[in-house]
Structures are given as C-alpha cells and as structure tokens.
Amino acid sequence: MREDVFAFPALERLIYGKPAAQALAAEVERFGAKRVFLVVSGTMNRTTDEVEKVRAALGDRYAATYDGIPPFNPRSAVLKAAELARSAGTDLVVTFGGGSVTEAGKIVRLCLQHDITDVDGFDRFRAVTRSDGTRVMPQFEGPRIPQIAIPTTLSAGELTTGGGATDERIKRKFGHENPKAIPRTVIFDPAPTVHTPLWVWLSTGVRAIDHATEGLCSPRSNPVSDGMYQHALKLLGSSLLRTKRDPADLDARLTSFYGIWLAIAGRHGGVEMGASHAIGHVLGGSCGVPHGYTSCVMLPHVLRYNRGANAERQRLVAEALGHPGEDAADVLDDLIAELGLPRRLSEVGIGPEQFPTIATNAMHDRWLHRNPVKITSPEQVLKILEAAA
C-alpha cells in the first residue's frame, strides 16, 4: 500500500461570488484588525475605482496602500512595501491583484516578522535546491500578521504556503516556504477581474491547467487528488473558452476560480509537479516571461517528452478536457491556440542562445527532479527546449 500525507493548509475561509469590498469588511471585523495595509495592483489602483471601494469599506481601519509591485516580485519593491507597512503599524495585510501582488503580501509579512530591511536579509529564509535535486529548507517562524487575498488572475498563489521574490542582482527568483504564509482568507470576486488584461486572465488560466495536468500525470498521484484535477480541467477548459468569447461573462470567470481552487487543492495530497513548472519558473524569474505564458509554451512539449512514462495518465487529461481518445499534448496545443496565446518559445522572445543557461538553472528547481521521466542533466532539458523553440 502507498503511504503519504494529505496536508490541509491553514486557510480558514474561501469566500466566493460576494462583492470583494463587502466580504473584506466583514472579515476585517472578524479578525478585529485596526491597521489594514493594502498591497494592490498599480494599474487597477490608478485606472479603476476597485481599490477605492475597498478603502471606503475599511473606513478608519485603513492604514496605507502600496501599489508598486512589478512582475516577479523584486526584493527591492518588497522592501519598500514592508517599510511602509512597518511605519503604518500594520496588523493585517490585504492583497488585491495578480500573482506578484499576492506573493508580495506573503513576503512583506515575512519581512515584518523577521525585521528584514535589506536585500541580503532574504537569503537565510530561502529554500535551496541543488542540481542533484536535494533540498535545503530553512526552519523559521512563520508570519504572525495575517493576510487576506483578493486575486484578480488565475495563478492561484493565494492558495499555497509559499511565495517568492527575485534577487535582481542575479535575476533569479527564490522561494520562501512556511505553513503560516498562506492567507487566512481568500475572496474570489469575478467582477474586478474584468479589468485584468484578457491575455493575463487566459494565460494564468492555462497555468492552472498546468497545475492540474502535471498533478494528474504525477507518479505520486492519488485517487482524491485525481478527482480534483480531473474536475479542475473540465471546469477550466470550458470556462476559459467562454471568457474568450465573452469577457464580461462573470459566471465563466467564477467557474475558472473554482477550477484553480481544485487544481491547487490536489497538490496538498503530496502530489508533485514536473518539468513544465520547473522550466517555467526559470523562464519567468530569469528571463521575464509572464508565468501564464511559460505554461502555454512548455506544457504540451513536456507532455510529449513524458509520454512514454505516463501515456495512460495523459489520456485522463485529454478526456477531462472533453477529447477522449486524443493525444493530450495536441488537445492542449489546440486549446492554447484557440485562446489566442503563444505556443513557442520564439513567440515570447526566447532564442536558442538562452537555452543552455535556462537548462542549467532549471536543474536547481525542485519540480524538475519530480518529473515522470527522471531528469539528471541539463542536456535533457535542452531537448525539451529545442522541441519548444
């Protein structure tokens, strides 16, 4: 018999379909917070009234706002946010935006907990994966200040216990993992997401499909997670196409939120991701490719590379996406094309001259060493990259 552990995260509540400002006000009251610090999307703060609705709902509990988090969450920006949060006497962090904003909230809380005030201060809290797949996981006290997350993309970082920040000096993003990093409350309100650029919404939806696909194809799959992943694929495949046809369809957007919820929940059952995630992390943190796009350009090619090891599992992916009996990689490639998203590395500005560095750096990502076809050298990664060129 297989032995494993399904570790339920410390997420207390997931509120869905309710207006974000209204739901947030009730949660802040429940927490008894007095100084609420907002980390928000800069574009949404400057061009819509969504953040103002949240500030108004907080009333005298509102402390301050930071809206300067760029993609990939650079350490310098996190430090600026943490400095403002510290000076505001923050007792609750609320994030309202995409994946980088959500991650920034987690790392700001880490900064407040451990008085991180310079870029080197992050290093003693970062996880390290060696090129042979062995890991060094620092043990530290998790943040005591809670977080409420209101996501506006489908990247699903609000449902995980880890977060990352990029060391701009070496262009590498490092992870910081702790069970207490996960937000205590997540609010899924589809209405503000109509302000998210459509390509961002759809491509982060493909990122969620990547979670479910690599999870379903993982050697460590289990029947409980399988059910979550298969239904996640069913919901995401249909809802993303509906949103592509009608971006104002809020029911489709909420259905996509259900899909990412299921796709991440399956991971808590000990299931691991594979090479698509690993290479994607490097394409994002080191090369600046948006994380949603990394899944668009890598997932079908990784599936083809792994087909000999898990063809039966890949058939489950195709079936969940509504194409029983077809090749999963081809089904996903067609879906990505129908969504109008890139499918090759050349389409996201990555050329062959970058492949050796990408392959070497990918060896330091934990998920690469969990791939169904065991990867032990950068040369194997190069083969995948060349197929995706």
C-alpha positions as CSV (number, residue, x, y, z in Angstrom):
1,M,0.0,0.0,0.0
2,R,1.1,3.5,-0.7
3,E,1.8,5.8,2.3
4,D,1.5,9.5,2.1
5,V,0.1,12.5,3.9
6,F,-2.7,14.9,2.8
7,A,-1.6,18.2,4.5
8,F,-4.6,20.5,4.8
9,P,-3.4,24.2,4.7
10,A,-4.1,26.8,7.3
11,L,-6.5,28.6,5.0
12,E,-9.6,29.4,7.1
13,R,-12.1,30.7,4.6
14,L,-12.6,30.9,0.9
15,I,-15.4,33.3,0.1
16,Y,-16.7,33.3,-3.5
17,G,-19.3,35.3,-5.5
18,K,-19.7,38.0,-3.0
19,P,-18.5,41.6,-3.7
20,A,-14.9,41.9,-2.6
21,A,-15.3,45.1,-0.6
22,Q,-18.3,43.8,1.3
23,A,-16.7,40.4,2.0
24,L,-13.4,42.1,3.1
25,A,-15.1,44.4,5.6
26,A,-16.8,41.5,7.3
27,E,-13.5,39.6,7.5
28,V,-11.6,42.5,8.9
29,E,-14.3,42.9,11.6
30,R,-14.0,39.2,12.4
31,F,-10.2,39.5,12.7
32,G,-10.5,42.6,14.9
33,A,-7.8,44.3,12.8
34,K,-7.3,48.0,13.4
35,R,-4.5,48.9,10.9
36,V,-5.1,47.3,7.4
37,F,-2.3,47.7,4.9
38,L,-3.1,47.2,1.2
39,V,-0.8,45.8,-1.4
40,V,-2.5,46.3,-4.7
41,S,-2.2,46.3,-8.5
42,G,-0.8,49.7,-9.6
43,T,-2.8,49.7,-12.8
44,M,-6.0,48.8,-11.0
45,N,-5.4,51.5,-8.3
46,R,-4.7,54.2,-10.8
47,T,-7.3,53.4,-13.6
48,T,-10.3,51.9,-11.8
49,D,-12.3,52.6,-8.7
50,E,-12.0,49.0,-7.3
51,V,-9.3,49.8,-4.8
52,E,-11.1,52.8,-3.6
53,K,-14.2,50.7,-2.9
54,V,-12.0,48.6,-0.7
55,R,-10.6,51.6,1.1
56,A,-14.0,53.0,1.7
57,A,-15.3,49.7,3.1
58,L,-12.4,49.6,5.6
59,G,-13.2,53.1,6.9
60,D,-11.0,54.1,9.8
61,R,-9.3,50.6,9.8
62,Y,-7.4,51.6,6.6
63,A,-3.8,52.3,7.2
64,A,-1.9,52.7,3.9
65,T,-1.6,51.4,0.3
66,Y,1.4,50.2,-1.7
67,D,0.9,49.8,-5.5
68,G,4.5,49.5,-6.8
69,I,5.0,45.7,-7.1
70,P,6.3,44.9,-10.6
71,P,6.1,41.4,-12.1
72,F,8.2,38.7,-10.5
73,N,8.2,40.5,-7.1
74,P,11.7,42.0,-6.9
75,R,13.2,42.2,-3.4
76,S,13.7,45.9,-3.6
77,A,10.0,46.6,-4.2
78,V,9.0,44.2,-1.4
79,L,11.4,46.1,1.0
80,K,9.7,49.4,0.1
81,A,6.3,47.9,0.8
82,A,7.5,46.4,4.1
83,E,9.0,49.7,5.2
84,L,5.6,51.4,4.6
85,A,3.7,48.6,6.3
86,R,6.1,48.8,9.3
87,S,5.7,52.6,9.6
88,A,1.9,52.2,9.4
89,G,1.7,49.9,12.3
90,T,0.1,47.1,10.2
91,D,-1.8,44.3,11.9
92,L,-3.4,42.9,8.7
93,V,-2.1,42.7,5.1
94,V,-4.7,42.7,2.3
95,T,-3.5,41.9,-1.3
96,F,-5.7,42.9,-4.2
97,G,-4.2,42.0,-7.6
98,G,-2.4,39.3,-9.6
99,G,0.1,36.7,-8.6
100,S,3.1,39.0,-7.9
101,V,0.9,41.2,-5.6
102,T,-0.3,38.1,-3.7
103,E,3.3,36.8,-3.3
104,A,4.5,40.3,-2.2
105,G,1.9,40.3,0.6
106,K,3.4,37.0,1.9
107,I,7.0,38.2,1.7
108,V,6.1,41.6,3.3
109,R,4.7,39.7,6.3
110,L,8.0,37.7,6.4
111,C,9.9,41.0,6.4
112,L,7.8,42.3,9.3
113,Q,8.1,39.1,11.3
114,H,11.9,38.9,11.0
115,D,12.9,42.5,10.5
116,I,14.3,42.1,7.0
117,T,15.5,45.5,5.9
118,D,18.0,44.9,3.0
119,V,18.2,42.6,0.0
120,D,20.6,40.2,1.7
121,G,18.2,39.7,4.6
122,F,16.1,37.3,2.5
123,D,18.8,34.8,1.9
124,R,18.6,32.9,5.3
125,F,14.9,32.3,4.6
126,R,15.1,30.9,1.1
127,A,14.8,27.3,0.0
128,V,17.7,25.9,-1.9
129,T,17.5,23.1,-4.5
130,R,20.9,21.6,-5.5
131,S,21.4,20.4,-9.1
132,D,21.0,16.8,-7.9
133,G,17.6,17.5,-6.5
134,T,18.4,17.6,-2.8
135,R,16.9,20.5,-0.9
136,V,17.8,22.7,2.0
137,M,14.8,24.0,3.8
138,P,15.4,26.7,6.4
139,Q,13.3,26.4,9.5
140,F,11.9,29.7,10.7
141,E,8.8,31.1,12.5
142,G,6.1,32.0,10.0
143,P,4.5,35.4,9.9
144,R,2.1,36.2,12.7
145,I,0.4,39.1,10.9
146,P,-2.4,37.6,8.8
147,Q,-3.2,38.1,5.1
148,I,-6.5,38.3,3.2
149,A,-6.1,37.8,-0.6
150,I,-8.4,39.1,-3.3
151,P,-6.9,37.7,-6.6
152,T,-7.5,39.1,-10.0
153,T,-5.7,36.4,-12.0
154,L,-5.8,32.6,-12.0
155,S,-2.2,32.0,-10.9
156,A,-3.5,30.6,-7.5
157,G,-0.7,31.8,-5.3
158,E,-3.2,32.8,-2.7
159,L,-3.9,29.1,-2.1
160,T,-0.3,28.0,-1.4
161,T,2.1,28.1,1.5
162,G,5.0,29.5,-0.4
163,G,5.9,32.8,-2.1
164,G,8.9,34.1,-3.9
165,A,11.0,37.2,-4.5
166,T,13.5,38.0,-7.2
167,D,17.1,38.9,-6.4
168,E,17.6,41.4,-9.2
169,R,21.4,41.2,-8.9
170,I,21.5,37.7,-10.4
171,K,18.0,37.7,-12.0
172,R,16.8,34.6,-10.0
173,K,13.6,34.2,-8.1
174,F,13.9,32.3,-4.8
175,G,11.1,30.7,-2.8
176,H,10.2,31.2,0.8
177,E,8.0,28.5,2.3
178,N,6.2,28.3,5.6
179,P,2.8,26.8,6.5
180,K,1.8,30.2,8.0
181,A,2.5,32.1,4.8
182,I,-0.9,31.1,3.2
183,P,-3.6,33.8,3.6
184,R,-6.2,33.1,6.2
185,T,-9.0,34.2,3.9
186,V,-9.3,34.3,0.1
187,I,-12.0,36.2,-1.7
188,F,-13.0,35.1,-5.2
189,D,-15.0,38.0,-6.7
190,P,-15.1,37.8,-10.5
191,A,-16.3,41.4,-11.0
192,P,-13.0,43.2,-10.5
193,T,-11.2,40.7,-12.8
194,V,-12.9,42.3,-15.9
195,H,-10.1,45.0,-15.5
196,T,-7.4,42.3,-15.8
197,P,-6.0,42.2,-19.4
198,L,-7.7,39.3,-21.2
199,W,-4.3,37.7,-22.2
200,V,-3.3,37.7,-18.5
201,W,-6.5,36.1,-17.3
202,L,-6.5,33.4,-20.0
203,S,-2.8,32.6,-19.8
204,T,-2.9,32.3,-16.0
205,G,-5.8,30.0,-16.6
206,V,-3.5,27.9,-18.7
207,R,-1.1,28.0,-15.7
208,A,-3.9,26.5,-13.6
209,I,-4.4,23.8,-16.3
210,D,-0.7,23.1,-16.0
211,H,-1.2,22.6,-12.2
212,A,-3.9,20.1,-12.8
213,T,-2.2,18.4,-15.8
214,E,1.2,17.8,-14.1
215,G,-0.6,16.8,-10.9
216,L,-2.8,14.2,-12.7
217,C,0.3,12.9,-14.5
218,S,2.5,12.8,-11.4
219,P,4.0,9.5,-10.2
220,R,2.7,10.5,-6.8
221,S,-0.9,10.9,-7.9
222,N,-3.7,9.6,-5.6
223,P,-7.4,9.0,-6.1
224,V,-8.5,12.0,-4.1
225,S,-6.2,14.5,-5.9
226,D,-7.1,12.8,-9.2
227,G,-10.8,13.7,-8.7
228,M,-9.8,17.3,-8.0
229,Y,-7.5,17.6,-11.0
230,Q,-10.0,16.0,-13.5
231,H,-12.8,18.3,-12.4
232,A,-10.5,21.3,-12.5
233,L,-9.5,20.5,-16.1
234,K,-13.2,20.1,-17.0
235,L,-14.1,23.5,-15.4
236,L,-11.1,25.4,-16.7
237,G,-11.2,24.1,-20.3
238,S,-14.8,25.2,-20.8
239,S,-14.8,28.4,-18.8
240,L,-11.7,29.9,-20.4
241,L,-13.2,29.4,-23.8
242,R,-16.4,31.1,-22.6
243,T,-14.4,34.0,-21.3
244,K,-12.5,34.3,-24.6
245,R,-15.9,34.6,-26.4
246,D,-17.4,36.9,-23.8
247,P,-15.0,38.7,-21.4
248,A,-18.0,40.1,-19.5
249,D,-19.3,36.7,-18.5
250,L,-18.9,36.7,-14.8
251,D,-20.2,33.2,-14.3
252,A,-17.5,31.9,-16.6
253,R,-14.9,33.8,-14.6
254,L,-16.2,32.4,-11.3
255,T,-16.1,28.9,-12.8
256,S,-12.4,29.4,-13.6
257,F,-11.9,30.4,-9.9
258,Y,-13.5,27.1,-8.9
259,G,-11.1,25.3,-11.3
260,I,-7.9,26.8,-9.8
261,W,-9.2,26.1,-6.3
262,L,-9.5,22.4,-7.2
263,A,-6.2,22.4,-9.1
264,I,-4.2,23.7,-6.1
265,A,-6.1,21.7,-3.5
266,G,-4.9,18.5,-5.2
267,R,-1.3,19.4,-4.5
268,H,-1.8,19.2,-0.8
269,G,-2.1,15.5,-1.1
270,G,1.7,15.1,-1.7
271,V,1.4,15.3,-5.4
272,E,4.3,17.0,-7.2
273,M,4.6,19.0,-10.4
274,G,7.2,18.3,-13.2
275,A,9.4,19.9,-15.8
276,S,6.8,22.3,-17.2
277,H,6.6,24.1,-13.8
278,A,10.4,23.9,-13.3
279,I,11.4,25.3,-16.7
280,G,8.6,27.8,-16.3
281,H,10.0,29.1,-13.1
282,V,13.3,29.9,-14.8
283,L,11.7,31.4,-17.9
284,G,9.8,33.7,-15.5
285,G,12.3,34.6,-12.8
286,S,15.4,34.8,-15.0
287,C,14.0,35.7,-18.5
288,G,11.0,37.8,-17.7
289,V,8.4,35.6,-19.5
290,P,5.0,36.0,-17.8
291,H,4.2,32.9,-15.8
292,G,1.0,32.2,-17.7
293,Y,2.9,32.3,-20.9
294,T,5.5,29.9,-19.6
295,S,2.9,27.1,-19.3
296,C,1.5,27.9,-22.7
297,V,4.8,27.4,-24.4
298,M,6.1,24.5,-22.3
299,L,3.3,22.2,-21.2
300,P,2.5,20.4,-24.5
301,H,6.2,19.8,-25.2
302,V,6.8,18.4,-21.7
303,L,3.8,16.1,-22.1
304,R,5.3,14.8,-25.3
305,Y,8.7,14.3,-23.6
306,N,7.0,12.3,-20.8
307,R,4.5,10.3,-23.0
308,G,6.5,7.1,-22.7
309,A,6.3,7.2,-18.9
310,N,2.7,8.2,-18.3
311,A,0.6,7.7,-21.5
312,E,-2.3,6.3,-19.6
313,R,-2.4,9.3,-17.2
314,Q,-2.2,11.7,-20.2
315,R,-5.3,10.0,-21.6
316,L,-7.1,11.1,-18.5
317,V,-6.1,14.7,-19.2
318,A,-7.5,14.6,-22.8
319,E,-10.7,13.0,-21.5
320,A,-11.2,15.7,-18.8
321,L,-10.7,18.4,-21.4
322,G,-13.5,16.8,-23.5
323,H,-11.4,15.0,-26.0
324,P,-11.4,11.3,-25.0
325,G,-9.0,9.1,-27.0
326,E,-7.0,12.0,-28.4
327,D,-3.4,13.0,-27.6
328,A,-3.3,15.2,-24.6
329,A,-0.4,17.4,-25.9
330,D,-2.3,18.0,-29.1
331,V,-5.5,18.8,-27.2
332,L,-3.7,21.4,-25.1
333,D,-1.9,22.8,-28.0
334,D,-5.2,23.3,-29.8
335,L,-6.8,24.9,-26.7
336,I,-3.9,27.3,-26.3
337,A,-4.2,28.3,-29.9
338,E,-8.0,28.8,-29.6
339,L,-7.4,31.1,-26.7
340,G,-5.0,33.2,-28.9
341,L,-2.0,32.6,-26.7
342,P,1.7,31.9,-27.7
343,R,2.8,28.3,-28.2
344,R,6.5,28.5,-28.9
345,L,9.5,30.0,-27.1
346,S,10.3,32.2,-30.0
347,E,6.9,33.8,-29.6
348,V,7.8,35.0,-26.1
349,G,11.2,36.3,-27.0
350,I,13.3,33.3,-26.0
351,G,16.0,32.2,-28.5
352,P,18.4,29.2,-28.7
353,E,21.3,31.2,-27.3
354,Q,19.5,31.3,-23.9
355,F,18.8,27.6,-23.8
356,P,22.0,26.5,-22.0
357,T,21.5,29.0,-19.2
358,I,17.9,28.1,-18.8
359,A,18.7,24.4,-18.7
360,T,21.4,24.8,-16.1
361,N,19.2,27.0,-13.9
362,A,16.3,24.6,-14.2
363,M,18.4,21.9,-12.5
364,H,18.0,23.9,-9.3
365,D,14.2,23.8,-9.4
366,R,12.7,21.1,-7.2
367,W,10.0,20.2,-9.6
368,L,12.5,19.2,-12.3
369,H,13.6,16.3,-10.1
370,R,10.0,15.1,-9.7
371,N,9.3,14.8,-13.5
372,P,7.8,11.5,-14.6
373,V,10.8,10.9,-16.8
374,K,13.8,11.3,-14.5
375,I,16.0,14.3,-15.5
376,T,19.6,14.2,-14.3
377,S,21.4,16.5,-16.7
378,P,20.9,19.9,-18.4
379,E,21.2,18.1,-21.8
380,Q,17.8,16.5,-21.2
381,V,16.2,19.9,-20.5
382,L,17.8,21.2,-23.7
383,K,15.9,18.6,-25.7
384,I,12.6,19.9,-24.3
385,L,13.6,23.5,-25.0
386,E,14.6,22.6,-28.6
387,A,11.3,21.0,-29.1
388,A,9.5,24.1,-27.9
389,A,11.7,26.5,-29.9
